[in-house]
Amino acid sequence: MIVDGALATELERRGADLRDSLWSARLLMEQPSLIQAVHRDYFEAGADIAITASYQATFEGFARRGVDGAGAAQLMRDAVALAIAARDEFWSHAHNRRDRLPPLIAASVGPYGAMLADGSEYRGDYRVSDTELTDFHRPRLQLLADSGADLLACETIPSVREAMVLARLLQERPDTMAWISFACRDAEHTCEGQNVGECVAMLEAFAQVVSIGVNCTDPQYVAPLLARMRCHTDKPLLAYPQGDGTPLAQYGIAWYAAGARLIGGCCGTTPDDIRALREELRSCA
C-alpha cells in the first residue's frame, strides 16, 4: 500500500505560513480547504492511505493559542473529516476505482515532543514519567479513535518507552488499530538511542499494533532499519522517511525487498514523488 507524502512541507510549498508552534495544525483554523486539497492530490497521485493533519494538534497546543478543550476536540475531528471528504470526493469518480481499493484514513498521533515544538521528537528523553506520558496521550488518542478514521498513525516516535505507552493505551480501545513508526538517528537506533530491533520485539505481542516501521528518518538508513525490524516481527513493515533530494522511487524497491508493505514519504516529499513511487512499485505487485 502506498502511504501519502509530506503534508506540512507541501502546504508550505503551496504558500502556507507554518511558522507556528501548531505547525500544519494551524491551518485547521485558518485554511482547512488547503489541507483537503493536498489530501485529494495525494489520492490522485496514487496514495492508498492519507495521514491527517493532527500530528501537532493537541489539547495543550491549542490551549496555548486560546482554544478551549471543546474547540480543540472539534479541530482534531476536523482534521479527520477533511481527509475523509477528500477521499470521498476522489472515490466518487468511477475512473478512480480501477485497480484500486478505497483509500484509508490514518489519524496522526504525534509524539509528546511534537507538542513541545522544540524538536524533542528527534531526541526523546523527555524527562517526564510514564504516567505523565499516558495522561498526555490518552484524551487525544481516544478522541481520534472515535473520529471516523480507519486506524491511528502513531508516528515519529523517538523512544520505545513512548511506543509502549501508546501500545498499552490502545488496549483501552480494543476495536482500535494503529501503526507505530519510529524516528531513528542512524541505521540501528531510535532517536533516543534504543536498538530498533529490540523495540520491535517489545511491540510484537500487541495485536492492535498492525504495522511497525520508520518515518521522518534519513532514507539511507531505512533499508538496514527494516532488516533489523524484520528479524523480530511478522507484522507488515512501514517506511515513509523524509526526502533527501533523491527521487523517492529510487529507494522503493529496496524498501519493499527489506519487508516494507506500506511505503510513502515524509517531510519534503510531494505528490509527484508518490506518483513515481507507485509506478516503480507496480513491478513488485
C-alpha positions in Angstrom: 0.0 0.0 0.0 1.2 3.5 -0.8 1.2 6.0 2.0 0.9 9.7 1.1 3.8 12.1 1.3 4.6 15.2 3.3 1.7 17.4 4.5 3.4 20.4 6.2 6.2 21.0 3.7 3.7 20.5 0.8 1.4 23.1 2.4 4.4 25.5 2.7 5.3 24.8 -1.0 1.8 26.0 -1.8 2.3 29.2 0.1 1.1 28.5 3.6 2.9 30.1 6.5 3.5 27.4 9.1 5.9 29.5 11.4 3.9 28.5 14.4 4.1 26.0 17.3 1.0 24.3 15.9 2.7 23.8 12.5 0.3 22.3 10.0 -2.5 22.1 12.6 -2.6 25.9 12.4 -4.3 25.6 9.0 -7.2 23.6 10.6 -8.2 27.0 11.9 -7.1 29.2 9.0 -7.1 27.3 5.7 -8.8 23.9 6.1 -9.6 23.8 2.4 -5.9 23.8 1.5 -5.4 20.7 3.7 -8.3 19.0 1.9 -6.8 19.9 -1.5 -3.4 18.4 -0.6 -5.1 15.1 0.6 -7.0 15.0 -2.7 -3.9 15.5 -4.7 -2.1 12.6 -2.9 -5.1 10.3 -3.7 -4.9 11.4 -7.3 -1.2 10.6 -7.3 -1.8 7.0 -6.1 -1.8 7.1 -2.3 -3.8 4.3 -0.6 -3.5 5.9 2.8 -3.8 9.5 3.9 -2.3 10.7 7.2 -4.4 13.5 8.8 -3.2 17.0 9.9 -3.4 16.1 13.6 0.3 15.4 14.2 0.8 18.6 16.2 -2.9 19.0 17.1 -3.1 18.6 20.9 -5.3 20.0 23.7 -2.2 21.6 25.2 -1.0 23.1 22.0 -4.4 24.6 21.1 -4.8 25.9 24.7 -1.6 28.0 24.2 -3.5 29.6 21.3 -6.6 30.3 23.5 -8.7 27.4 22.1 -10.6 25.7 24.8 -11.0 21.9 25.1 -14.2 21.7 23.2 -12.8 23.8 20.3 -9.6 21.7 20.3 -11.5 18.5 20.1 -13.6 19.8 17.2 -10.4 20.9 15.3 -8.9 17.4 15.7 -12.2 15.8 14.4 -12.0 18.3 11.5 -8.5 17.0 10.6 -10.0 13.6 10.1 -13.1 14.9 8.4 -11.0 16.8 5.8 -9.2 13.7 4.8 -12.4 11.7 4.6 -14.0 14.4 2.5 -11.0 14.4 0.1 -11.1 10.6 -0.1 -14.9 10.5 -0.7 -14.6 13.2 -3.4 -11.8 11.3 -5.1 -13.6 7.9 -4.9 -16.9 9.3 -6.3 -15.4 9.3 -9.8 -15.7 5.9 -11.3 -12.4 6.1 -13.2 -10.5 6.3 -9.9 -11.8 2.9 -8.8 -10.0 1.0 -11.5 -7.4 -1.3 -9.9 -7.7 0.4 -6.6 -9.3 -0.3 -3.2 -10.9 2.6 -1.3 -8.1 4.6 0.3 -7.8 4.5 4.1 -7.5 7.4 6.6 -4.9 7.2 9.3 -5.3 9.7 12.1 -1.9 11.1 13.0 -0.9 10.8 16.7 2.3 12.7 17.1 4.7 12.2 20.0 4.9 14.2 23.2 7.8 16.1 21.8 5.8 17.5 18.9 3.6 19.3 21.4 6.7 20.9 22.9 7.5 22.3 19.5 11.3 22.3 20.2 12.5 19.4 18.2 12.2 16.9 21.1 10.6 14.3 18.9 14.1 13.9 17.3 15.8 13.5 20.7 13.4 11.8 23.1 14.5 11.8 26.8 11.5 14.0 27.7 12.2 13.7 31.5 8.5 13.0 32.2 7.1 9.9 33.8 5.2 7.1 32.1 2.1 8.4 34.0 2.5 11.9 32.5 3.0 10.5 29.0 -0.1 8.4 29.4 -2.2 11.3 30.7 -1.0 13.4 27.7 -1.8 10.8 25.1 -5.0 9.3 26.4 -7.6 12.0 25.6 -6.3 12.7 22.1 -5.9 9.0 21.3 -9.5 8.3 22.5 -10.9 11.2 20.5 -9.1 10.2 17.3 -10.2 6.6 17.8 -13.8 7.8 17.6 -13.2 10.3 14.8 -14.1 8.0 11.8 -10.5 7.3 10.8 -9.7 3.7 9.8 -6.7 3.5 12.0 -4.2 5.6 14.0 -0.8 6.6 12.8 1.4 6.8 15.9 4.4 8.4 14.2 7.8 9.9 14.6 8.1 8.1 18.0 11.6 8.7 19.3 11.7 6.0 22.1 10.5 2.6 23.0 9.1 4.0 26.2 6.7 6.2 24.4 5.8 3.5 22.0 4.9 1.2 24.8 2.8 3.8 26.4 0.8 4.1 23.2 0.5 0.4 22.7 -0.9 0.0 26.2 -3.4 2.8 25.7 -4.7 1.0 22.6 -5.8 -1.8 24.9 -8.3 0.6 26.4 -10.0 0.7 23.0 -10.0 -2.9 21.8 -11.5 -2.1 18.4 -8.9 0.5 17.5 -5.9 -0.5 15.3 -2.7 1.5 14.8 0.7 1.5 13.4 3.7 2.7 15.4 6.5 4.3 13.4 9.9 5.3 14.9 12.1 8.2 14.2 15.7 6.9 14.0 19.1 8.6 14.2 21.1 6.0 12.3 20.8 2.6 10.8 20.3 0.8 14.1 18.9 3.1 16.8 15.8 5.2 17.6 16.4 8.9 18.1 16.7 8.3 21.9 19.2 5.5 21.3 17.5 2.2 21.7 18.2 -0.7 19.4 15.3 -0.7 16.9 15.1 -4.5 16.7 14.6 -4.7 20.4 11.9 -2.1 20.3 10.0 -4.0 17.7 10.3 -7.2 19.7 8.7 -5.5 22.7 5.7 -4.4 20.5 5.2 -7.8 18.8 2.7 -9.0 21.4 0.3 -6.1 20.9 -2.2 -7.3 18.3 -3.7 -3.9 17.8 -0.3 -2.6 16.5 -0.9 -3.8 13.0 2.3 -2.4 11.4 5.6 -1.2 12.7 8.2 0.9 10.9 10.1 4.1 10.5 9.4 7.6 9.3 10.9 11.1 9.3 14.4 9.5 9.1 17.2 9.8 6.6 16.4 7.5 3.7 19.9 5.9 3.6 19.1 4.3 7.0 15.7 2.8 6.1 16.7 -0.5 4.5 19.0 -1.6 7.3 16.5 -0.5 9.9 13.8 -2.5 8.2 16.1 -5.5 8.1 16.7 -5.3 11.8 12.9 -5.0 12.4 12.1 -7.9 10.1 14.1 -10.2 12.4 11.7 -9.5 15.3 8.2 -9.4 13.7 5.9 -10.9 11.1 3.8 -7.7 11.0 3.8 -5.7 7.8 6.6 -3.1 8.0 6.2 0.5 7.2 8.6 3.1 5.7 7.9 6.7 4.9 11.1 8.7 5.5 11.9 12.3 4.8 13.1 13.4 1.4 16.8 13.9 0.8 16.8 15.3 -2.8 16.9 11.8 -4.3 13.7 10.7 -6.0 11.7 8.6 -3.6 11.0 5.9 -6.2 14.7 5.1 -6.4 14.5 3.7 -2.8 11.1 2.0 -3.1 12.3 -1.4 -4.5 14.9 -1.8 -1.8 12.4 -1.0 1.0 10.0 -3.5 -0.5 12.7 -6.1 -0.6 13.5 -5.4 3.1 10.0 -6.1 4.1 8.1 -2.9 3.8 4.5 -3.2 2.6 3.3 0.3 3.4 5.6 2.8 1.7 5.5 6.5 1.3 7.2 9.7 2.2 7.6 12.3 4.9 9.0 15.8 5.1 10.0 17.3 1.7 8.2 14.7 -0.5 5.4 15.7 -2.8 2.5 14.2 -4.8 4.9 13.8 -7.8 7.1 11.7 -5.6 4.2 9.5 -4.6 3.1 9.1 -8.2 6.6 8.0 -9.2 6.8 5.6 -6.2 3.6 3.9 -7.1 4.7 3.4 -10.7 8.0 2.0 -9.5 6.4 -0.4 -7.1 3.9 -1.8 -9.6 6.7 -4.2 -10.7 6.7 -5.7 -7.2 2.9 -6.4 -7.1 
